[in-house]
Amino acid sequence: MTTREKYDRLKEKLRELTRTDACLAFSGGVDSALLLTAASRAAKENGTQLWAVTFDTELHPRADVRLAQKLAAEAGVLHEILRVRELENTEICSNPPERCYLCKRYLFGKLRAFAEEKGITSLMEGTNADDLGQYRPGLRAVRELGIRSPLADCGITKAEVRSLSAMLGISVAERPSTPCMATRLPYGAQITAEILEHIEKGEELIKSLGYRNVRLRVHGDLARIEVDREDIPRAASQAQKLSEAVRALGFDYVTLDLSGFRSGSMDERLLARRAGGVEKKAE
């Protein structure tokens, strides 16, 4: 099936999902931005309302909320920001391998409560088809709560999300993914507001030097920097500047990962153990 055929299928599915008022978990990332654009058009055709619901969380950069506000205003949809405090949940703070399930269960439970208050029964989120083959325990929570994933249902991959977003003129078509900052810590490491603040500041600082994909992975008093593999020589040439800036955040040691940026690098050891020593790639 071609990308265009998949998009036609998505539009038809969204016409069905917006026959009554609907709400969409909206992060401001490219996946949910594409879904917002297509769903808002379908809702207008149906004469119904679409709510974009953004979580203002402790595990994501605050800049994400500001971007979501901008995009929702551009799309002309109703926008609700739900303030959530994941770190009040001690089980989430202990960062177990099922943290994503616990967190999504908590967040989407808030979404469902908001929808019920508005009399809305159609709820959506932006998982794409590529996510289905990766380590995403949070997807189980999405399914348990009856949240629909139209992009994944239509087989639309991440590359196709970006292609369609560019075609539709969506401003975040090339925006790098910004997953939960808890993914920067090993499973079992305690998540605190202080360490999340250090991670956020460190990544923003490195990005300000012109790096596109950046992760600051934290292993106790050591910070491991991941940048795109082609950017490693430049990062090495800026080693002193990067080291001084990151150490100023409270880390004793700073290292540059020679394997380069890869999504889900904190999952590699977990997946290797579960596969009996055979490594798998995860998002």
RAFENHU-V527608 format. One record per residue. N is the residue number from 1. SS is DSSP state (H for helix, E for strand, L for the rest). OMEGA is omega in radians with two decimals (NA if undefined). D_CENTER is the distance of its C-alpha to the mean C-alpha in whole Angstrom. Layout:
n=N ss=SS omega=OMEGA d_center=D_CENTER
n=N ss=SS omega=OMEGA d_center=D_CENTER
//
This chain:
n=1 ss=L omega=-3.13 d_center=26
n=2 ss=L omega=3.10 d_center=26
n=3 ss=H omega=-3.13 d_center=23
n=4 ss=H omega=3.12 d_center=25
n=5 ss=H omega=3.10 d_center=26
n=6 ss=H omega=-3.14 d_center=22
n=7 ss=H omega=3.07 d_center=22
n=8 ss=H omega=3.11 d_center=25
n=9 ss=H omega=3.10 d_center=24
n=10 ss=H omega=-3.13 d_center=21
n=11 ss=H omega=3.13 d_center=23
n=12 ss=H omega=3.13 d_center=25
n=13 ss=H omega=-3.13 d_center=23
n=14 ss=H omega=3.03 d_center=22
n=15 ss=H omega=3.12 d_center=25
n=16 ss=H omega=-3.06 d_center=26
n=17 ss=H omega=-3.13 d_center=23
n=18 ss=L omega=3.05 d_center=24
n=19 ss=L omega=2.95 d_center=28
n=20 ss=L omega=3.12 d_center=27
n=21 ss=L omega=-3.06 d_center=25
n=22 ss=E omega=3.01 d_center=21
n=23 ss=E omega=-3.03 d_center=18
n=24 ss=E omega=3.00 d_center=14
n=25 ss=E omega=-2.95 d_center=11
n=26 ss=L omega=-3.11 d_center=10
n=27 ss=L omega=-3.02 d_center=7
n=28 ss=L omega=3.05 d_center=9
n=29 ss=L omega=-3.02 d_center=7
n=30 ss=H omega=-3.13 d_center=9
n=31 ss=H omega=-3.11 d_center=9
n=32 ss=H omega=3.10 d_center=9
n=33 ss=H omega=3.07 d_center=12
n=34 ss=H omega=-3.13 d_center=14
n=35 ss=H omega=3.12 d_center=14
n=36 ss=H omega=-3.12 d_center=15
n=37 ss=H omega=-3.11 d_center=18
n=38 ss=H omega=-3.11 d_center=19
n=39 ss=H omega=3.13 d_center=19
n=40 ss=H omega=3.09 d_center=21
n=41 ss=H omega=3.13 d_center=23
n=42 ss=H omega=-3.14 d_center=24
n=43 ss=H omega=3.11 d_center=25
n=44 ss=H omega=3.09 d_center=27
n=45 ss=H omega=-3.10 d_center=29
n=46 ss=H omega=-3.10 d_center=29
n=47 ss=L omega=3.14 d_center=30
n=48 ss=L omega=-3.14 d_center=27
n=49 ss=L omega=3.05 d_center=25
n=50 ss=E omega=3.05 d_center=21
n=51 ss=E omega=2.95 d_center=19
n=52 ss=E omega=-3.08 d_center=16
n=53 ss=E omega=-3.11 d_center=14
n=54 ss=E omega=3.09 d_center=12
n=55 ss=E omega=3.01 d_center=11
n=56 ss=E omega=-2.95 d_center=13
n=57 ss=L omega=3.08 d_center=12
n=58 ss=L omega=-3.05 d_center=13
n=59 ss=L omega=3.12 d_center=10
n=60 ss=L omega=3.12 d_center=9
n=61 ss=L omega=-3.13 d_center=11
n=62 ss=L omega=3.14 d_center=13
n=63 ss=H omega=3.14 d_center=13
n=64 ss=H omega=-3.13 d_center=10
n=65 ss=H omega=3.14 d_center=12
n=66 ss=H omega=3.11 d_center=15
n=67 ss=H omega=3.12 d_center=13
n=68 ss=H omega=3.10 d_center=12
n=69 ss=H omega=-3.13 d_center=16
n=70 ss=H omega=-3.09 d_center=17
n=71 ss=H omega=3.13 d_center=16
n=72 ss=H omega=3.10 d_center=17
n=73 ss=H omega=3.12 d_center=20
n=74 ss=H omega=-3.13 d_center=21
n=75 ss=H omega=3.12 d_center=20
n=76 ss=L omega=3.14 d_center=23
n=77 ss=L omega=3.04 d_center=21
n=78 ss=E omega=-3.06 d_center=21
n=79 ss=E omega=3.11 d_center=18
n=80 ss=E omega=3.07 d_center=18
n=81 ss=E omega=3.13 d_center=16
n=82 ss=E omega=3.09 d_center=16
n=83 ss=E omega=-3.14 d_center=17
n=84 ss=L omega=-3.10 d_center=16
n=85 ss=L omega=-3.09 d_center=17
n=86 ss=H omega=-3.05 d_center=16
n=87 ss=H omega=2.99 d_center=18
n=88 ss=H omega=3.11 d_center=21
n=89 ss=L omega=-3.06 d_center=20
n=90 ss=H omega=3.14 d_center=22
n=91 ss=H omega=3.08 d_center=21
n=92 ss=H omega=-3.10 d_center=17
n=93 ss=H omega=3.14 d_center=18
n=94 ss=L omega=3.03 d_center=20
n=95 ss=L omega=3.10 d_center=17
n=96 ss=L omega=3.11 d_center=18
n=97 ss=L omega=3.12 d_center=17
n=98 ss=L omega=-3.12 d_center=16
n=99 ss=H omega=-3.09 d_center=14
n=100 ss=H omega=3.09 d_center=11
n=101 ss=H omega=-3.12 d_center=14
n=102 ss=H omega=-3.09 d_center=15
n=103 ss=H omega=3.13 d_center=12
n=104 ss=H omega=3.11 d_center=11
n=105 ss=H omega=3.13 d_center=15
n=106 ss=H omega=-3.08 d_center=16
n=107 ss=H omega=-3.07 d_center=13
n=108 ss=H omega=2.96 d_center=14
n=109 ss=H omega=3.07 d_center=17
n=110 ss=H omega=3.11 d_center=17
n=111 ss=H omega=-3.13 d_center=16
n=112 ss=H omega=3.11 d_center=19
n=113 ss=H omega=3.10 d_center=21
n=114 ss=H omega=-3.12 d_center=21
n=115 ss=H omega=3.14 d_center=21
n=116 ss=H omega=3.12 d_center=24
n=117 ss=H omega=-3.13 d_center=26
n=118 ss=H omega=-3.11 d_center=26
n=119 ss=L omega=-3.10 d_center=27
n=120 ss=L omega=3.12 d_center=24
n=121 ss=L omega=-3.11 d_center=24
n=122 ss=E omega=-3.09 d_center=21
n=123 ss=E omega=-3.07 d_center=18
n=124 ss=E omega=3.02 d_center=15
n=125 ss=L omega=-2.88 d_center=11
n=126 ss=L omega=3.06 d_center=9
n=127 ss=L omega=3.08 d_center=9
n=128 ss=L omega=-3.02 d_center=11
n=129 ss=H omega=3.13 d_center=14
n=130 ss=H omega=-3.10 d_center=13
n=131 ss=H omega=-3.04 d_center=11
n=132 ss=H omega=-3.12 d_center=14
n=133 ss=H omega=-3.07 d_center=16
n=134 ss=L omega=-3.12 d_center=14
n=135 ss=L omega=-3.09 d_center=13
n=136 ss=L omega=-3.14 d_center=11
n=137 ss=L omega=3.13 d_center=14
n=138 ss=H omega=3.14 d_center=11
n=139 ss=H omega=3.11 d_center=12
n=140 ss=H omega=3.11 d_center=16
n=141 ss=H omega=3.12 d_center=15
n=142 ss=H omega=-3.12 d_center=14
n=143 ss=H omega=-3.12 d_center=17
n=144 ss=H omega=-3.10 d_center=19
n=145 ss=L omega=3.06 d_center=19
n=146 ss=L omega=3.10 d_center=19
n=147 ss=L omega=-3.12 d_center=16
n=148 ss=E omega=3.13 d_center=17
n=149 ss=L omega=-3.01 d_center=14
n=150 ss=H omega=3.14 d_center=16
n=151 ss=H omega=3.13 d_center=15
n=152 ss=H omega=3.14 d_center=15
n=153 ss=H omega=-3.12 d_center=18
n=154 ss=L omega=3.09 d_center=19
n=155 ss=L omega=-3.10 d_center=19
n=156 ss=L omega=-3.10 d_center=17
n=157 ss=L omega=3.12 d_center=15
n=158 ss=H omega=3.13 d_center=12
n=159 ss=H omega=3.13 d_center=15
n=160 ss=H omega=3.05 d_center=17
n=161 ss=H omega=-3.12 d_center=14
n=162 ss=H omega=3.13 d_center=15
n=163 ss=H omega=3.14 d_center=18
n=164 ss=H omega=3.13 d_center=18
n=165 ss=H omega=3.10 d_center=17
n=166 ss=H omega=3.14 d_center=19
n=167 ss=H omega=-3.10 d_center=22
n=168 ss=L omega=3.11 d_center=21
n=169 ss=L omega=3.13 d_center=21
n=170 ss=L omega=-2.96 d_center=17
n=171 ss=L omega=-3.10 d_center=17
n=172 ss=L omega=-3.08 d_center=13
n=173 ss=L omega=-3.10 d_center=14
n=174 ss=L omega=-3.12 d_center=14
n=175 ss=L omega=3.09 d_center=11
n=176 ss=L omega=3.10 d_center=10
n=177 ss=L omega=3.11 d_center=6
n=178 ss=L omega=-3.11 d_center=5
n=179 ss=L omega=3.10 d_center=4
n=180 ss=L omega=-3.08 d_center=6
n=181 ss=H omega=3.06 d_center=9
n=182 ss=H omega=3.11 d_center=11
n=183 ss=H omega=3.11 d_center=10
n=184 ss=H omega=-3.09 d_center=13
n=185 ss=E omega=3.07 d_center=16
n=186 ss=L omega=3.05 d_center=18
n=187 ss=L omega=-3.13 d_center=18
n=188 ss=L omega=3.10 d_center=21
n=189 ss=L omega=-3.10 d_center=20
n=190 ss=L omega=3.09 d_center=21
n=191 ss=L omega=3.10 d_center=18
n=192 ss=L omega=3.11 d_center=19
n=193 ss=H omega=-3.11 d_center=19
n=194 ss=H omega=-3.11 d_center=21
n=195 ss=H omega=3.08 d_center=19
n=196 ss=H omega=3.10 d_center=16
n=197 ss=H omega=3.12 d_center=17
n=198 ss=H omega=3.13 d_center=19
n=199 ss=H omega=-3.13 d_center=16
n=200 ss=H omega=-3.14 d_center=14
n=201 ss=H omega=-3.13 d_center=18
n=202 ss=H omega=-3.14 d_center=18
n=203 ss=H omega=3.11 d_center=15
n=204 ss=H omega=3.13 d_center=16
n=205 ss=H omega=-3.12 d_center=20
n=206 ss=H omega=3.11 d_center=19
n=207 ss=H omega=-3.14 d_center=17
n=208 ss=L omega=3.10 d_center=20
n=209 ss=L omega=3.04 d_center=23
n=210 ss=L omega=3.11 d_center=21
n=211 ss=L omega=-3.05 d_center=19
n=212 ss=L omega=3.14 d_center=16
n=213 ss=L omega=-3.08 d_center=14
n=214 ss=E omega=2.95 d_center=14
n=215 ss=E omega=3.03 d_center=13
n=216 ss=E omega=-3.12 d_center=16
n=217 ss=E omega=-3.03 d_center=16
n=218 ss=E omega=3.09 d_center=19
n=219 ss=E omega=-3.10 d_center=22
n=220 ss=L omega=-3.13 d_center=24
n=221 ss=L omega=3.11 d_center=26
n=222 ss=E omega=3.07 d_center=25
n=223 ss=E omega=-3.11 d_center=22
n=224 ss=E omega=-3.10 d_center=21
n=225 ss=E omega=3.00 d_center=19
n=226 ss=E omega=2.97 d_center=17
n=227 ss=E omega=3.11 d_center=18
n=228 ss=L omega=-3.03 d_center=18
n=229 ss=H omega=-3.13 d_center=22
n=230 ss=H omega=3.13 d_center=24
n=231 ss=H omega=-3.08 d_center=23
n=232 ss=H omega=3.12 d_center=24
n=233 ss=H omega=3.14 d_center=28
n=234 ss=H omega=3.12 d_center=27
n=235 ss=H omega=3.12 d_center=25
n=236 ss=H omega=3.13 d_center=28
n=237 ss=H omega=3.11 d_center=30
n=238 ss=L omega=-3.02 d_center=29
n=239 ss=H omega=-3.09 d_center=29
n=240 ss=H omega=-3.14 d_center=31
n=241 ss=H omega=-3.13 d_center=29
n=242 ss=H omega=-3.11 d_center=25
n=243 ss=H omega=-3.13 d_center=27
n=244 ss=H omega=-3.11 d_center=29
n=245 ss=H omega=-3.11 d_center=26
n=246 ss=H omega=3.10 d_center=24
n=247 ss=H omega=3.11 d_center=27
n=248 ss=L omega=3.11 d_center=27
n=249 ss=L omega=3.08 d_center=24
n=250 ss=L omega=3.13 d_center=26
n=251 ss=L omega=3.13 d_center=26
n=252 ss=L omega=-3.07 d_center=29
n=253 ss=E omega=3.11 d_center=28
n=254 ss=E omega=-3.14 d_center=25
n=255 ss=E omega=3.07 d_center=25
n=256 ss=E omega=-3.11 d_center=24
n=257 ss=L omega=-3.08 d_center=22
n=258 ss=L omega=3.04 d_center=24
n=259 ss=L omega=3.10 d_center=22
n=260 ss=L omega=-3.14 d_center=20
n=261 ss=L omega=2.93 d_center=16
n=262 ss=L omega=-3.14 d_center=15
n=263 ss=L omega=3.06 d_center=11
n=264 ss=L omega=-3.10 d_center=12
n=265 ss=H omega=3.09 d_center=15
n=266 ss=H omega=3.12 d_center=15
n=267 ss=H omega=-2.97 d_center=16
n=268 ss=H omega=-3.12 d_center=19
n=269 ss=H omega=3.12 d_center=21
n=270 ss=H omega=-3.12 d_center=20
n=271 ss=H omega=3.11 d_center=20
n=272 ss=H omega=3.11 d_center=23
n=273 ss=H omega=-3.10 d_center=25
n=274 ss=H omega=-3.14 d_center=24
n=275 ss=L omega=3.12 d_center=25
n=276 ss=L omega=3.10 d_center=29
n=277 ss=L omega=3.11 d_center=28
n=278 ss=L omega=-3.09 d_center=26
n=279 ss=L omega=3.02 d_center=23
n=280 ss=L omega=3.08 d_center=20
n=281 ss=L omega=3.12 d_center=17
n=282 ss=L omega=3.08 d_center=14
n=283 ss=L omega=NA d_center=10
//
